[in-house]
């Protein structure tokens, strides 16, 4: 019998960056697509309450738990914590032994023994949109990237676009790079119900934009397009905005969106729902006329993958990664700083037949490729 790979996976449940949480959810779900003998043991390095969430979401048969500071169990963690506070020493080792790999590696001492340590950089936004970051954060990110680039470990990138950026920024890197395009796993998505519509006070017809309220997500271009549509075309279909409210880099970002809506008399065309449960988000996305993805910068968009899996029409900014991600998909593209172009694309929606491009077997193949490509990072012979 072939020995199962044992891979440590760091899992954090955070609404502040829910995309990172959904990434690991989808990764573990993808591993369910493998034949039993190829399924690795996944050691979730996390908190006990977050482990329960991951277990419930994935029902993965070889999912185990490890406290996120490295001790063998929660009891040892408590003892170590108490001793360290009183005498400045720990008696239980925090190093996690016998891991074939760890992802995403974060240079923690307790993960160092892993045979293959795989970093993950979602994107290089701070190099291209530095105005959205403080000097200190840019320096912190670039210092971390330089260390990764010149290590002898592994770096996972989510797109060819990100890989090109990395090679451009760090041409003399020694780290081994992999492009790992992720895919999503959806449980059965139910129909929209009257109760759900009433809960959020929304009509039966709407468009949707599901992004956290960070400045680079570019919500403002959608609001400007709605203003243009209302003034020129008697537009009445609202856009729902879902996502965690608040940008730690720009506290005025969300209030300014509200202010723009009020000052331009489009409050009847926008619904800011805030963070909604994942199952409700998917139901709303599946029911929407279209999904709008206006970002100025992305690594590999979960929202886009959701839309592809649903065969939804996606109106997306024409940034390079969206063009890569939406190849052969139901999509219309627009210049992310051109609100009138976005408005014209929305007007054209009813004229464009929506094709069922992603058949069920194709989505299954995409998920399985995600899983097998991930395993190959830690065992190239698979």
N, C-alpha and C positions, 0 to 999 in steps of 0.2 A: 504494500500500500504506500502511495506517495504521501509524504508528510505535508500536512496543510501549512501554508504560509501563515504566519502570525504577524499581523500588521496593527500597529497602534495608530489610532485616529483621534486627533484632538477635536472635541466637540463642545462648542459654546452656544448656548441658546441666548440670543440677544436680539431684541427688537431694534436696537440701535444700528445693527447691520444684519438684518434678517436674511439678506442674500447669502452671507457666509454660512448661516445655519441651514438654509435650504440646500446649499451645495452639498453638505455632508449628508443630509437626509436623502437627497437624490443619489449620492454615491453609494450609500449602504443599500438603498432600494435596488439600484442597478445590479449589485452583486447577487441579488436574489435570482437574476436571470441566468446565472451560470449553472452548469451541471453540478451536482452535489460534490463530486470529487475535486472540483476546481474552486469551490468556495473557500476563501481564507477565513481564519479566525480573526475577527475584528475586536481589538481591545479598545473600547471607548474610554479615552482619557478625559474625564469629565467629572461633574458633580453628580451625586446619586439621584437628585431630582431631575437633572437633565438626561441622565441615562434612561430613566423611565419614559421620558418623552420620546427619545430616539427608538427605544424598544417598541413602544406602541405604534410609532409611525412606520416602522420597517418590518417588524416581526422576523428579523433576520435570525436564522437558526444558530449561527456561530458568533453571536454578539456577546461580549463579556465586558466587565466593568473594572476600571482602575481609577483610583482617586487622582485628581488632576495635579497633585503635588508630587506624586510618585510612590508614596508608601503603598504597601500591599493591600491595605484596607482602611476603612474609615477609623477604626479603633487605633491603629498604629499612627495615623495622621494626628489624631487628638493627643495621644501620648507625646508624640514628637513636638507638637505645638506647645503643650504645657511645659515640657522640659526646656525647650528653647527659650521660652519666656522667663523661666526661673533660673536656669544655670547656663544658658547659652549653648547647649549641646542637644543633639538628637541621638537616639539609640537605634532607631530603625533606618535601614538604608532607603534612600529615596530613588535610587536608580532602578529603572525598569529593565530587567534582563530578558534575554531570549526573544527579542523582537527581530523579525526579519526585515522590518521596515517601519518607518513612522511618517505620518503625513497629517497636516502640514507641519513640518519640523520648525521649531521656534527657538532653537539654540538653548533649550533648557537642559541643565546638567542631568536631570533624571532621564532624559531621552537620548543622551549621547551614546549609550551602548548599542543602539539599533544598528543593524548591519547596513541598511540603506536609509539615509536621512533625506527626505524629499521636502524641500521648501516649496512654497506656493506664493507667487506674486500675481495678484488679480489683474493689475494694470499699472501703467506708468503715468498716470494722469498728472501728477505734480510736475513732471517735466514739460508738459504741453499746455497746461492750464495753471501756471504757478500763481496767478492772481486769486485763486480760490483757496490758497494755503498760506499759513504763517511761515515766516522764514525758519523758525525753529522746527516746524513739522517737516518742511522740505529737507532740511539738513538731516533730521532723524531718519527719514525714509531713504535718502540717498546714501547715508552711511551704512544702513542695513543692507541695501541693495549691493553696495560695493563689496561688503563682506561676503554676501551670498555669491556674487559673481566670481570671486576669487577663491572660493572654497573648492574642495574636491568632492562635494556632495552632488545632489540632484536638484534641479529646479523645474517645477511644473508650471507651465503657462497655458492659458485657456484658449488661445487662438494663434493663428499664424501672424496676425497683426501684432499681438503682444510680443511674439518671438522676434519679429523684425525690429520692434522698438528696442528690445533687450540687446540684440546684436549691434544695433546702431549706437546705443548708449554705452555698452561695455564690450567693445570689440575684442579685447584681450582676455575675456573671461576663461576660467578653467572649469567652472561648474558644468555638469552635463545637463542639457536641456531636453525637456519633453513637451510636446504640445498635446494637451489632454482636453478635448472638447467635451464638455459635460452635456448630458441630456436629462430630461425630467421623467419621473414616474408619477402618473396620476392614478389614484384610485378612481372608481366610477364617480363621475361628476353628475350630481342630480340636477333637475331642472330648477329654474328660479321659481320661488313661491311668492304668493301674495304676502305672506308673513315677512319674508326677507325684504321685499319692496317697501313694506310698511315700516320695518325696523329702521331703514335708512332714509325713508321718505323720498323715494326715487320713483320715476315713472317706468313703464315697461320698456320704453325705447331709450337707449343711451349709448354713448361711447365711453371708453375707459382708459385711464392712464394710471398704471400701478407702479409707482416709484417712490422711494423715500424722498422726503422733502429736503434734498441737498441741492445746492445751486447748480451743479453740473448736470443735474437731471433735466433742467431747462423747461420747467413747467410754464414759464412766462410766455414762451412762443405759442403755446396752446391757447392761453388766455387772449393773446393778441389776435390769433386766428379767429377765435370766437367773436371777438369785438368786430373784426372785419366782416365775418359772416352775418352777424346781426344787423350791421349797418347797411350791407349791400345785398343780402339775399333772404331776408326774413327767416333766418335760421332759428329753429326752436328745439333742437335736440341737445340735451345737456351732456357734459363730460363729467364722469365720476373720477375723482382723484383719490386713490388709496395709498397709504404708506405712513410710516412713522413721521410725526410732525416734529421738526426741529433739526437745525443744521448747526453743529457745534462750532463750525467755522464762520457761520454768518447767522447770528440770532435774528436778524431783521428779515431774512429771506421769506419765511412763511407769512409774517405780518404784511410784507409788501405785496405778496400775491393777493391777500384779502383786500388790501387797500386798492390795488389795481382793479379788481373785480367790482368793487363798490363804486369807484370813481368813474368807471366806464360802463356802468349800468348793465353788467352781464351776470349778476348774481343768480338770475334765474337759469343760467346756462352752465353753472359750475356747482358741483357738490363735493365738498372736501370731507371725506368719510374718516380720515385718519387711518390708523392701523386696524385692519380687519382680520379675523381668523382665516387661516389658509384655505379651509374648505369653502368659506363664503367668498373669498377672493376669487377662487377658481370658478365658482358658479356664476359670479358676476361677469368675469372675463368671457366665459363660454357663451353667455347670453348677450353680450354687448354686440352692437353693430360692427364695431372694429376696435382694435387695440392700438393706442397711440404710444409710440416709444420715441420721445423727442431728444434723448440724451446728447450732450456734447461729447461725452467720452464714456466708454464701457470697456470691460474686459471680455465678457461673454455673458449676455443678458439672460437671466432666468425668465424674465417676462417674455422675451422673444421665444425662448424654448417652450414656454407654456402655450403661447399662441400657435406655434408650429404644431405641437402635439394635438391641439384642438382644431387644426385646419382653419384658424381664424385669419381674416384679412388683417394685416399689420401695416400701419402707416408709420414709417420709421425715418429718423434722421439718416442722411446718406453718409454717415461716418464709415470708415473702412471696415471696422469690425462688424457693423450691421450688414454691409454688402456681403461679407464673408459668411456670416451666420444665416442670412436669409436667401442664399443662393437656391434657386428652384423652389421658392416658397411663395405663398400669397402675400405679396408686399407691394407697397408704393413708397417711394422715397422722396424726401424733400430736404432742402437746405435748412439746417437747424437754426439759422438766424433769419430765415425768410418766412414770416408769418403768413404772408399772402399766398405763397406757394403751398404751405400746409393747408390753408383754407381751400384752395383749388383742388387739392388732392381729396379732401373730405367731401367736397361737392361731387367729385367724380366717382365716389364709391358705388352709387347705385347703378352706374353704367358698366361696371366691371364685373363679369361673372366670376364668382368665387369657385375655384377648383378644389377638388379633394386631392391635394397633392401628397399628403402624408397619410398613406393607408396604415391600418393598425399594424401590419407586419413590418412596415418601414420604421414605425416608431419603436417597436420591439427591437428591431435590428440596431437602431441608434442607441438604445439603452444598453444593449448587450455589448456594443462596440465600446461604449464608455467604460463598462466593467472590465472587459478584456484588456483594454489599453491601460487601465489603472494597474491591473495585476502584472502586466508586462514591465512596468517600471521596476518592480521588485523581483521579478523572475523573468528575464528576457527570453528564456527558452520556451515560455508558454505560447 
